Amino acid sequence: MNETSSGPNRYQVVYSEVVRNELKRLIARAAERGIDAGVRAAAREMDRRLRIFPQFGDLLADLSLAPGELRIGTVPPLVVKYALYDDRRLVIVSIPIATLPRSGL
């Protein structure tokens, strides 16, 4: 990882509007069950990992149209699928974030 005086060279993470809206709904459902603090903390940690080390997730497939990978990562209770373009230091999340089974959501 390249480091500068301000810290590691981060990846740009782009969330689709659908993903952002669904995450808001997910947090609202969690709030109804009194578990929104944990979901919010998991979302922050997931975003942090995607920005500094998106390879934390497991490889699902190599992308054939562009040099990239489709990956899946888990920060309980959240599961994120994302495209990683390492050469451009770009992460794209376009599939709504899911929850683990038996997470209460």
C-alpha positions in Angstrom: 0.0 0.0 0.0 1.4 3.4 -0.9 1.7 5.8 1.9 1.9 9.5 1.9 2.4 12.0 4.7 -1.4 12.1 5.3 -1.7 8.3 5.5 -2.4 5.4 3.1 -3.4 6.0 -0.5 -7.1 5.3 -0.2 -9.5 3.8 -2.6 -12.4 5.8 -4.0 -15.7 4.1 -3.0 -18.8 4.8 -5.0 -22.2 3.7 -3.7 -25.2 3.8 -6.1 -28.3 5.7 -5.0 -30.2 2.4 -4.7 -27.5 1.1 -2.2 -27.6 4.3 -0.2 -31.5 4.3 0.0 -31.6 0.6 0.9 -29.0 1.1 3.6 -31.2 3.9 5.1 -34.2 1.5 5.1 -32.0 -1.2 6.7 -30.9 1.1 9.5 -34.6 2.2 10.0 -35.6 -1.5 10.4 -32.7 -2.0 12.8 -33.8 1.0 14.8 -37.3 -0.5 15.1 -35.6 -3.6 16.7 -33.3 -1.5 18.8 -30.1 -2.7 17.1 -29.3 0.2 14.9 -26.1 1.2 16.8 -24.5 -2.1 15.8 -25.7 -1.8 12.2 -24.4 1.7 11.9 -21.0 0.7 13.4 -20.8 -2.2 10.9 -21.6 0.1 8.0 -18.9 2.5 9.1 -16.4 -0.3 9.5 -17.4 -1.8 6.1 -16.8 1.6 4.4 -13.4 2.0 6.2 -12.3 -1.4 5.0 -13.4 -0.7 1.4 -11.4 2.6 1.5 -8.2 1.2 2.8 -8.1 -2.5 2.0 -11.0 -3.7 -0.2 -9.2 -7.0 -0.7 -10.6 -8.0 2.7 -13.5 -9.6 0.9 -13.5 -13.0 -0.9 -13.1 -13.1 -4.7 -16.3 -14.1 -6.5 -15.2 -13.6 -10.1 -12.7 -11.8 -12.3 -14.5 -9.2 -14.5 -14.0 -9.8 -18.2 -14.9 -6.4 -19.6 -12.5 -4.5 -17.5 -9.5 -5.5 -15.3 -11.4 -5.9 -12.1 -12.9 -8.3 -9.6 -16.3 -9.0 -8.1 -15.9 -9.5 -4.4 -18.0 -10.2 -1.3 -17.1 -9.0 2.2 -18.8 -9.4 5.6 -18.8 -7.1 8.6 -21.5 -8.7 10.7 -24.4 -8.3 10.4 -23.8 -6.8 6.9 -22.7 -8.4 3.7 -21.5 -6.3 0.7 -20.9 -7.3 -2.9 -18.7 -4.9 -4.8 -16.5 -4.4 -7.9 -12.9 -3.7 -7.3 -10.7 -2.0 -9.9 -7.4 -2.1 -8.2 -5.5 -0.4 -11.0 -7.8 2.7 -10.7 -8.1 2.3 -6.8 -11.8 2.3 -7.3 -14.6 0.3 -5.5 -18.1 0.3 -6.8 -21.0 -0.9 -4.7 -24.1 -1.2 -6.9 -25.9 -4.2 -5.3 -27.8 -3.4 -2.1 -26.1 -4.4 1.1 -27.6 -7.5 2.6 -27.7 -8.9 6.1 -26.5 -12.2 7.5 -29.1 -14.9 8.2 -30.4 -14.8 11.8 -29.1 -11.3 12.3 -32.5 -10.1 13.5 -33.1 -8.0 10.4 
